[in-house]
Amino acid sequence: MTYDVIVVGGGIAGLTATAYLARDKKKVLLIDKNKECGGLVNTFEKDGFLFDAGVRALLNAGIIKPMLEDLGIELNFLRSYVSLGIENEILNIDNIENLETYRKILEKFFPDSKKEIDWLLEEVRRIMKHVGVLYGVTNPAFKNVLKDKDYLFRELLPWLPRFLFTIGKIYKTDTPVEEYLEKHISNSSLRDIVSQHFFRGVPAFFALSYFSFYLDYLYPRGGVGKLADALVRKVEDYGGVIKQETLVTSVNLGEKVLFDSNGNSYHYDFLIWAADLKTFYRIADPQGLNLKLKRKFEEAKKKILAGKGGDSVYTLFLGVDEPPESFSKLSHGHFFYAPKTIGLGQIHRLELKKMLANWDNVKKENLFEWLDRFLELNSYEISIPSLKDLGMSPPGKTGLIISFLTDYELFKKVFDRGWYEEFVGHIESKIVEIFTVCLYPFLKEKIIFKFSFTPISIEKRIASSEGAITGWSFEEPIPVVNKIHKSTKSVLTPLPYVFQAGQWTYSPSGVPIAILTGKLAADAVLKKLR
């Protein structure tokens, strides 16, 4: 069977692209390797508890709500309030005025750095204004600009000069956040507390804009997976076809046909690859292409395969026999917490790099000693779904999600050494110990169950290179578009009938960018088909 379009990858980008193609009455097939769609935008059930597998909350960014409105999808959104914590000081963020409280907390722990803290807070305020411009308009990709004159003249055109001015300001803070802070903050512990829960090498603008994001997080009632569920239903309502539990194993670019692990073949006029880009270039066969296209393909392949995926994540899921009220006394349901003010220093950078480079000589006791120091001084992202939506856990009980950014290579080497189960078990026990001492004295005795997702789990589930959760590493040359004003080019490939979408097509990525690239890829295909 031949389809107008085949979309590979049922994450949020692939679902968005498929929904728009199906709405336009195109014959479209979405193929995904998993039992359910959504990728990292997924909610699952365990013994009556609902947990978010990847993304903990959603940021509208002028994209998510306009997409839903454009497709006629209604979701019940709740506000996802955020808390920041350092040792015994916890700040519940409700508005911009909370920045002053944050200042006082930082000054308490770092009294000799008041001038540097003043600079930091002023920088955050400045960047928040830029973020307000960037996301202060409904993204035009979800508007019929020529027909919607009110939007064009009242919203879009007045915004464009401010947007172009802001872009110039943003690129002045396009250096890695660690380097940017080091120029202005001499206290390494203060720098760590500010930056260590961000991706390594992330641009300073992206990292320091997070206070804006904290004020705008949304949470669908029933979990973030409701967004993916709604898009699946919309695809089906429009007549699109979704084929799940199907692994694409090869693509014949010349013949425009792809094959799955069961030997089935699928012919297409256009292909949107919304899955791992490295996988595409590994399995795609350029035979049959003319010499010019083949050369372009090989050049792109070399560039993509040389790229490195960014940080991965470790996540501990806990079912706790304690009511949500015990947790709400301390924080909101989305909580960034540092148990100690010392900071990681070089533990997760230079020390880890040296250990991995000398892996054959690393003894288990040395690894676990490093691991304990890493866990004690790290920062954590905590999600408590039932503090956002009481229906996310059984009555009188609470689900707890504790995660931290980590390195895929470490877990892969541990796995290959045969230490994986012991390593993960040690992390689980250590985290429970840390949080019992620092935050929840009842925790250790009230755990009903616990289990983990690791970079290895992520790699297996969504076939993400290096277990990355937002695409490419910021510490390596980025092989895709990473400039905001060039985002429309992010979906292009060397082939005129193949497009790309999702977290690997633009950096830095996230759910809004995944949605945007899905829509842009669909628009590009529809333009060709017309």
C-alpha positions as CSV (number, residue, x, y, z in Angstrom):
1,M,0.0,0.0,0.0
2,T,1.2,3.5,-0.8
3,Y,0.6,6.4,1.5
4,D,0.7,10.1,0.7
5,V,2.8,10.5,3.9
6,I,4.4,8.1,6.4
7,V,5.4,9.5,9.8
8,V,7.9,7.5,11.8
9,G,7.9,8.2,15.5
10,G,4.8,8.5,17.6
11,G,6.1,11.1,20.1
12,I,4.5,14.5,20.4
13,A,6.1,15.7,17.1
14,G,5.0,12.8,15.1
15,L,1.5,13.0,16.5
16,T,1.3,16.7,15.7
17,A,2.4,16.2,12.1
18,T,0.0,13.2,11.6
19,A,-2.9,15.1,13.0
20,Y,-2.4,18.1,10.6
21,L,-1.9,15.8,7.6
22,A,-5.0,13.7,8.5
23,R,-7.0,16.9,9.0
24,D,-6.1,17.8,5.4
25,K,-7.5,14.5,4.2
26,K,-4.1,13.1,3.3
27,K,-3.6,9.3,3.4
28,V,-1.2,9.2,6.3
29,L,0.3,6.4,8.4
30,L,2.0,6.9,11.7
31,I,4.4,4.1,12.8
32,D,5.7,3.8,16.4
33,K,7.8,1.1,18.0
34,N,6.0,1.2,21.4
35,K,2.6,-0.1,22.6
36,E,1.5,3.5,23.3
37,C,2.3,6.8,21.6
38,G,3.7,9.9,23.3
39,G,7.4,9.1,23.8
40,L,8.5,11.1,26.8
41,V,5.1,12.7,27.1
42,N,3.6,9.7,28.8
43,T,1.6,8.9,31.9
44,F,1.4,5.3,33.3
45,E,-0.3,3.5,36.2
46,K,1.3,1.4,38.9
47,D,-0.9,-0.1,41.7
48,G,-3.4,2.8,41.5
49,F,-0.7,5.5,41.3
50,L,-0.3,7.6,38.1
51,F,3.2,8.7,37.2
52,D,4.6,10.8,34.4
53,A,7.3,8.9,32.7
54,G,9.2,11.8,31.2
55,V,8.1,15.4,31.1
56,R,6.8,16.6,34.4
57,A,4.8,19.6,33.2
58,L,4.2,21.6,30.0
59,L,5.2,25.0,29.0
60,N,2.8,26.7,26.6
61,A,5.4,29.0,24.9
62,G,2.8,30.4,22.5
63,I,2.6,26.9,20.9
64,I,0.8,24.2,22.9
65,K,-2.5,26.0,23.5
66,P,-2.7,27.5,20.0
67,M,-2.1,24.0,18.6
68,L,-4.8,22.5,20.7
69,E,-7.2,25.3,19.8
70,D,-6.4,25.0,16.1
71,L,-7.1,21.2,16.2
72,G,-10.2,21.6,18.3
73,I,-8.8,19.7,21.3
74,E,-10.0,20.6,24.8
75,L,-7.7,19.7,27.7
76,N,-8.3,20.6,31.4
77,F,-5.1,22.3,32.4
78,L,-4.1,22.9,36.0
79,R,-1.4,25.3,37.1
80,S,1.8,23.5,38.0
81,Y,3.3,25.5,40.7
82,V,7.1,25.3,41.3
83,S,9.2,25.4,44.5
84,L,13.0,25.9,44.9
85,G,14.8,24.5,47.8
86,I,18.3,24.7,49.3
87,E,18.9,22.7,52.4
88,N,16.2,23.8,54.9
89,E,15.1,26.9,52.9
90,I,12.2,26.3,50.5
91,L,10.6,29.0,48.3
92,N,7.2,28.4,46.8
93,I,7.1,30.4,43.6
94,D,3.8,32.1,42.8
95,N,4.7,35.4,41.2
96,I,7.6,37.6,40.1
97,E,7.9,39.1,43.6
98,N,9.3,35.8,44.8
99,L,12.6,36.7,43.2
100,E,13.3,38.9,46.2
101,T,12.8,36.0,48.5
102,Y,15.1,34.0,46.4
103,R,17.7,36.7,46.8
104,K,17.4,36.5,50.6
105,I,17.8,32.7,50.5
106,L,21.0,33.0,48.4
107,E,22.4,35.8,50.6
108,K,21.8,33.6,53.7
109,F,23.9,30.8,52.3
110,F,26.4,33.0,50.5
111,P,26.7,36.2,52.6
112,D,30.0,37.2,51.0
113,S,28.5,37.2,47.5
114,K,25.8,39.8,47.8
115,K,27.0,41.9,44.9
116,E,27.2,38.9,42.6
117,I,23.8,37.8,43.7
118,D,22.5,41.3,42.8
119,W,24.0,40.8,39.4
120,L,22.4,37.4,39.0
121,L,18.9,38.6,39.9
122,E,19.2,41.6,37.6
123,E,20.3,39.2,34.8
124,V,17.3,36.9,35.5
125,R,14.9,39.9,35.4
126,R,16.4,41.1,32.1
127,I,16.1,37.6,30.5
128,M,12.6,37.2,31.8
129,K,11.7,40.3,29.8
130,H,13.2,38.8,26.7
131,V,11.3,35.5,27.3
132,G,8.1,37.6,27.6
133,V,8.7,38.9,24.1
134,L,9.7,35.5,22.6
135,Y,6.6,33.7,23.9
136,G,4.3,36.8,24.1
137,V,2.5,36.0,20.9
138,T,0.6,33.1,19.5
139,N,3.1,31.3,17.2
140,P,2.1,32.1,13.6
141,A,2.6,28.5,12.5
142,F,-0.8,27.9,14.1
143,K,-2.6,30.8,12.6
144,N,-3.9,31.5,9.1
145,V,-2.0,34.8,9.0
146,L,-3.4,36.0,5.7
147,K,-7.0,35.4,6.6
148,D,-6.8,36.4,10.3
149,K,-6.4,40.2,9.8
150,D,-7.0,40.9,13.5
151,Y,-4.1,38.7,14.5
152,L,-1.9,40.0,11.7
153,F,-2.3,43.7,12.5
154,R,-3.0,43.7,16.2
155,E,-0.6,41.0,17.4
156,L,1.9,39.7,14.9
157,L,3.2,42.9,13.1
158,P,3.6,44.9,16.3
159,W,5.5,42.0,17.8
160,L,8.0,41.4,15.0
161,P,10.3,44.4,15.7
162,R,10.5,43.5,19.4
163,F,11.2,39.9,18.4
164,L,14.1,40.8,16.1
165,F,15.6,43.2,18.7
166,T,15.3,40.4,21.4
167,I,17.0,37.8,19.1
168,G,20.1,40.0,19.0
169,K,20.1,40.3,22.8
170,I,19.7,36.6,23.3
171,Y,22.7,35.7,21.2
172,K,24.9,37.8,23.5
173,T,24.1,35.2,26.2
174,D,24.5,32.2,23.9
175,T,27.6,31.0,25.8
176,P,27.5,27.9,28.1
177,V,25.9,28.9,31.4
178,E,28.9,27.6,33.4
179,E,31.3,29.9,31.5
180,Y,28.8,32.8,31.6
181,L,28.4,32.6,35.4
182,E,32.1,32.1,36.0
183,K,32.8,35.5,34.5
184,H,30.5,37.2,37.0
185,I,30.4,34.9,40.1
186,S,33.6,34.0,41.9
187,N,32.0,31.6,44.4
188,S,32.0,28.1,42.8
189,S,29.4,26.8,45.2
190,L,27.0,29.6,44.3
191,R,27.5,28.9,40.6
192,D,26.8,25.3,41.1
193,I,23.6,25.9,43.1
194,V,22.3,28.1,40.3
195,S,23.4,25.9,37.3
196,Q,23.9,22.3,38.2
197,H,20.3,21.1,37.6
198,F,20.5,22.3,34.0
199,F,22.0,20.4,31.1
200,R,25.7,20.6,30.8
201,G,26.8,23.4,28.4
202,V,23.3,24.8,28.0
203,P,23.2,28.4,26.7
204,A,23.1,30.9,29.5
205,F,19.9,32.5,28.2
206,F,18.1,29.2,28.2
207,A,19.2,28.4,31.8
208,L,18.6,31.8,33.3
209,S,15.1,32.0,31.7
210,Y,13.8,29.2,33.9
211,F,12.3,31.6,36.5
212,S,9.9,32.7,33.7
213,F,9.1,29.1,33.0
214,Y,8.4,28.3,36.6
215,L,5.6,30.9,36.5
216,D,4.0,29.3,33.4
217,Y,4.1,25.6,33.8
218,L,0.8,23.8,33.1
219,Y,-0.4,20.3,34.0
220,P,-3.2,18.4,32.2
221,R,-5.6,16.9,34.7
222,G,-4.8,13.2,34.7
223,G,-1.1,13.7,33.8
224,V,1.0,15.0,30.9
225,G,0.1,11.8,28.9
226,K,-3.3,13.3,28.3
227,L,-1.8,15.5,25.7
228,A,-0.6,12.6,23.7
229,D,-3.9,10.7,24.2
230,A,-5.8,13.7,22.9
231,L,-3.7,13.8,19.7
232,V,-4.1,10.1,19.2
233,R,-7.9,10.5,19.3
234,K,-7.7,13.5,16.9
235,V,-5.6,11.5,14.4
236,E,-8.1,8.7,14.5
237,D,-11.1,11.1,14.2
238,Y,-9.5,12.6,11.1
239,G,-9.0,9.2,9.5
240,G,-5.3,8.9,10.0
241,V,-3.8,5.4,10.6
242,I,-1.6,4.6,13.6
243,K,0.4,1.4,13.7
244,Q,2.0,0.7,17.0
245,E,4.5,-1.9,18.3
246,T,6.1,-1.7,14.8
247,L,9.9,-1.2,14.4
248,V,11.2,0.3,11.2
249,T,14.4,-1.5,10.3
250,S,15.3,0.0,6.9
251,V,14.4,2.7,4.4
252,N,15.0,2.5,0.7
253,L,15.3,6.2,-0.3
254,G,15.4,5.6,-4.0
255,E,12.3,3.4,-4.1
256,K,10.5,5.4,-1.4
257,V,9.7,2.3,0.7
258,L,10.4,1.3,4.3
259,F,10.4,-2.0,6.0
260,D,9.6,-3.2,9.5
261,S,11.0,-6.0,11.7
262,N,8.3,-8.3,10.5
263,G,9.3,-7.9,6.8
264,N,6.3,-5.7,6.0
265,S,6.9,-2.9,3.4
266,Y,5.3,0.5,3.3
267,H,5.5,2.8,0.2
268,Y,5.3,6.6,0.6
269,D,5.3,9.8,-1.5
270,F,6.6,11.8,1.5
271,L,8.3,10.7,4.7
272,I,8.5,12.6,8.0
273,W,11.1,11.1,10.3
274,A,10.0,12.1,13.9
275,A,12.2,9.6,15.7
276,D,15.9,9.4,16.5
277,L,17.9,11.1,13.6
278,K,21.0,8.9,14.1
279,T,18.8,5.8,13.6
280,F,17.4,7.3,10.3
281,Y,20.9,7.8,8.8
282,R,22.0,4.4,10.0
283,I,19.2,2.5,8.4
284,A,18.4,4.6,5.3
285,D,19.8,3.2,2.0
286,P,20.7,6.0,-0.5
287,Q,20.9,3.5,-3.4
288,G,18.8,4.7,-6.3
289,L,19.2,8.4,-5.6
290,N,20.9,10.6,-8.2
291,L,24.5,11.5,-7.5
292,K,23.7,15.0,-6.3
293,L,21.2,13.8,-3.7
294,K,23.3,10.9,-2.7
295,R,26.3,13.2,-2.0
296,K,24.1,15.5,0.0
297,F,22.7,12.6,2.0
298,E,26.2,11.2,2.8
299,E,27.4,14.7,3.9
300,A,24.4,15.0,6.2
301,K,24.9,11.5,7.5
302,K,28.5,12.1,8.4
303,K,27.5,15.2,10.3
304,I,24.6,13.6,12.2
305,L,26.4,10.5,13.2
306,A,29.3,12.5,14.5
307,G,26.9,14.4,16.9
308,K,26.5,13.4,20.5
309,G,23.2,13.1,22.4
310,G,22.8,15.4,25.4
311,D,22.3,14.6,29.1
312,S,20.1,11.7,30.0
313,V,18.2,11.3,33.3
314,Y,17.8,8.9,36.2
315,T,14.3,8.8,37.7
316,L,13.2,7.1,41.0
317,F,9.5,6.4,41.3
318,L,8.1,5.9,44.8
319,G,4.6,4.9,46.1
320,V,4.4,6.3,49.6
321,D,1.9,5.4,52.3
322,E,1.5,9.0,53.4
323,P,-1.2,11.6,52.4
324,P,-0.4,14.4,50.0
325,E,-0.9,16.9,52.8
326,S,2.4,15.8,54.4
327,F,4.2,16.8,51.3
328,S,2.3,20.1,50.6
329,K,3.5,21.4,54.0
330,L,6.9,21.7,52.4
331,S,6.5,22.5,48.7
332,H,4.4,22.7,45.6
333,G,4.1,19.6,43.3
334,H,7.1,20.5,41.1
335,F,10.2,21.0,43.2
336,F,13.9,21.7,42.5
337,Y,16.0,20.9,45.5
338,A,19.6,20.9,46.5
339,P,20.3,19.1,49.8
340,K,23.6,20.9,50.3
341,T,25.1,24.3,49.3
342,I,28.6,22.9,48.5
343,G,27.7,22.1,44.9
344,L,29.1,19.4,42.7
345,G,32.3,21.2,41.6
346,Q,34.1,18.9,39.2
347,I,32.5,15.6,40.5
348,H,30.1,15.4,37.5
349,R,32.5,16.9,35.0
350,L,36.3,16.4,35.3
351,E,36.2,13.5,37.8
352,L,33.6,11.7,35.8
353,K,35.4,12.3,32.6
354,K,38.7,10.9,34.0
355,M,36.9,7.9,35.5
356,L,35.2,7.0,32.2
357,A,38.5,7.4,30.3
358,N,40.2,5.1,32.8
359,W,37.3,2.7,33.1
360,D,39.2,-0.6,32.8
361,N,41.1,0.3,36.0
362,V,38.0,1.5,38.0
363,K,37.2,-0.7,41.0
364,K,33.6,-1.1,42.2
365,E,34.4,0.5,45.6
366,N,35.9,3.6,43.9
367,L,32.8,3.9,41.7
368,F,30.4,3.7,44.6
369,E,32.5,6.2,46.6
370,W,32.2,8.7,43.7
371,L,28.5,7.9,43.4
372,D,27.8,8.7,47.1
373,R,29.5,12.1,46.8
374,F,27.7,12.8,43.6
375,L,24.3,12.0,45.1
376,E,24.9,13.9,48.3
377,L,25.9,17.2,46.5
378,N,23.6,17.0,43.5
379,S,20.4,18.9,42.8
380,Y,17.1,17.1,42.2
381,E,13.9,17.6,40.3
382,I,11.0,16.3,42.4
383,S,7.5,15.8,41.0
384,I,4.5,15.0,43.2
385,P,1.6,14.4,40.8
386,S,-1.1,14.4,43.5
387,L,-0.2,17.9,44.6
388,K,-1.1,19.0,41.1
389,D,-4.1,16.7,40.7
390,L,-5.4,14.7,43.7
391,G,-6.7,12.0,41.4
392,M,-3.1,10.9,40.6
393,S,-2.7,8.6,43.7
394,P,-5.0,6.5,45.8
395,P,-6.7,8.2,48.8
396,G,-4.2,8.9,51.6
397,K,-1.2,7.9,49.6
398,T,1.3,9.9,47.4
399,G,3.4,9.1,44.4
400,L,6.8,10.7,44.4
401,I,9.1,11.1,41.4
402,I,12.7,12.1,42.1
403,S,15.2,12.6,39.2
404,F,18.6,14.0,38.3
405,L,20.5,14.6,35.1
406,T,23.2,12.0,34.4
407,D,25.5,10.6,31.8
408,Y,24.5,7.7,29.5
409,E,28.0,6.5,29.0
410,L,28.4,5.9,32.8
411,F,25.3,3.7,32.9
412,K,26.3,1.9,29.7
413,K,29.7,1.0,31.1
414,V,28.3,-0.1,34.4
415,F,25.8,-2.3,32.5
416,D,28.5,-3.9,30.4
417,R,30.6,-4.6,33.6
418,G,27.6,-6.5,35.1
419,W,27.2,-4.0,38.0
420,Y,24.0,-2.4,36.7
421,E,21.4,-3.9,39.2
422,E,23.6,-3.2,42.2
423,F,24.4,0.3,40.9
424,V,20.8,1.2,40.4
425,G,19.8,-0.4,43.8
426,H,22.5,1.7,45.5
427,I,21.2,4.9,43.9
428,E,17.6,4.1,45.1
429,S,18.7,3.4,48.6
430,K,20.9,6.5,48.8
431,I,18.3,8.8,47.5
432,V,15.7,7.5,50.0
433,E,18.3,8.0,52.7
434,I,19.1,11.6,51.6
435,F,15.5,12.6,51.4
436,T,14.5,11.0,54.7
437,V,17.2,13.1,56.4
438,C,16.7,16.3,54.5
439,L,13.0,16.6,53.7
440,Y,10.7,13.7,54.6
441,P,11.6,12.1,57.9
442,F,8.8,9.5,57.4
443,L,9.8,8.5,53.9
444,K,12.0,5.4,54.5
445,E,9.4,3.7,56.7
446,K,6.4,4.6,54.4
447,I,7.6,3.3,51.0
448,I,5.1,0.9,49.4
449,F,7.2,0.3,46.3
450,K,10.1,1.8,44.4
451,F,11.5,1.3,40.9
452,S,13.8,3.3,38.5
453,F,14.1,4.4,35.0
454,T,17.7,5.0,33.8
455,P,19.4,6.2,30.6
456,I,19.4,2.5,29.6
457,S,15.6,2.4,30.1
458,I,15.2,5.6,28.0
459,E,17.3,4.2,25.2
460,K,15.3,1.0,25.1
461,R,11.9,2.7,25.3
462,I,12.2,5.5,22.8
463,A,15.3,4.5,20.9
464,S,17.0,7.8,21.8
465,S,20.7,7.9,21.0
466,E,22.8,8.1,24.2
467,G,19.5,8.0,26.1
468,A,19.2,11.8,25.5
469,I,16.0,13.5,26.6
470,T,16.4,16.8,24.7
471,G,18.4,15.9,21.6
472,W,21.9,17.0,21.1
473,S,24.7,17.8,23.6
474,F,25.5,21.4,24.1
475,E,29.1,20.5,24.7
476,E,29.6,19.2,21.2
477,P,29.1,20.8,17.8
478,I,25.4,20.7,17.2
479,P,24.6,19.2,13.8
480,V,21.1,20.8,13.5
481,V,19.5,24.2,13.5
482,N,19.9,26.0,16.8
483,K,19.0,29.6,16.1
484,I,15.4,30.7,16.8
485,H,15.0,32.8,13.7
486,K,16.0,29.7,11.5
487,S,13.6,27.3,13.1
488,T,11.5,26.9,9.9
489,K,14.6,25.3,8.3
490,S,14.9,22.7,11.0
491,V,12.6,20.3,9.3
492,L,14.5,20.2,6.0
493,T,16.7,17.2,5.0
494,P,18.9,16.7,1.9
495,L,16.0,15.0,0.2
496,P,13.1,17.0,-1.1
497,Y,10.5,14.4,-0.1
498,V,11.9,13.6,3.3
499,F,11.4,15.9,6.3
500,Q,12.3,15.6,10.0
501,A,10.6,16.6,13.2
502,G,11.0,16.3,16.9
503,Q,13.6,16.8,19.6
504,W,16.6,15.9,17.3
505,T,15.8,18.5,14.7
506,Y,16.3,21.7,16.7
507,S,18.4,22.6,19.7
508,P,17.6,23.3,22.5
509,S,14.5,21.2,22.4
510,G,11.4,20.5,24.5
511,V,7.7,19.8,24.0
512,P,6.8,23.1,22.4
513,I,9.7,22.7,19.9
514,A,8.6,19.1,19.2
515,I,5.1,20.3,18.5
516,L,6.3,23.2,16.4
517,T,8.6,21.1,14.2
518,G,5.8,18.6,13.7
519,K,3.5,21.3,12.5
520,L,6.3,22.8,10.2
521,A,7.0,19.4,8.7
522,A,3.4,18.8,8.0
523,D,3.1,22.3,6.4
524,A,6.1,21.6,4.2
525,V,4.6,18.3,3.0
526,L,1.2,19.8,2.4
527,K,2.8,22.6,0.4
528,K,4.5,20.0,-1.8
529,L,1.4,18.0,-2.2
530,R,-0.6,21.0,-3.3
